[in-house]
Amino acid sequence: MDQYTCIDSTQAIDWLEKGAVVVDIRDTQSFRQGHIPGAFNLSNDNLHEFMMAANFETPLIVCCYHGISSQSAAQYLVHQGFERVSSLDGGFEAWTSSQPEKIESE
């Protein structure tokens, strides 16, 4: 795969049921207030650590606030060698609207 895809929250649930990992690129405070269950809060500070531990065959769903920043992050992860990467359309905002029961906080 040399390009990421865009998926909506319904498709994201299907991916999650098949073992995908959510990487949430929002700031730490926003992430702690609420995120998709099991999501990893990815930032420049922990990117190297994430890459060293990652299974590049595991599908990734990149999530941001509104689905804009996640697109460039998804493309970056594709270029790093991840085989299946998707950007969540509408970001966490769309997720909270469509899946309000599937949110966890710290």
ZICOR-V804690 format. One record per helix or strand of 3 or more residues. SS is the DSSP state (helix for helix, strand for strand). FROM is the first residue (numbers start at 0). LEN is the number of residues. If there is no record, write none. Layout:
BEGIN
SS:FROM:LEN  SS:FROM:LEN
END
This chain:
BEGIN
strand:4:3  helix:8:9  strand:20:4  helix:27:6  helix:46:7  strand:59:4  helix:68:11  strand:84:4  helix:90:8
END
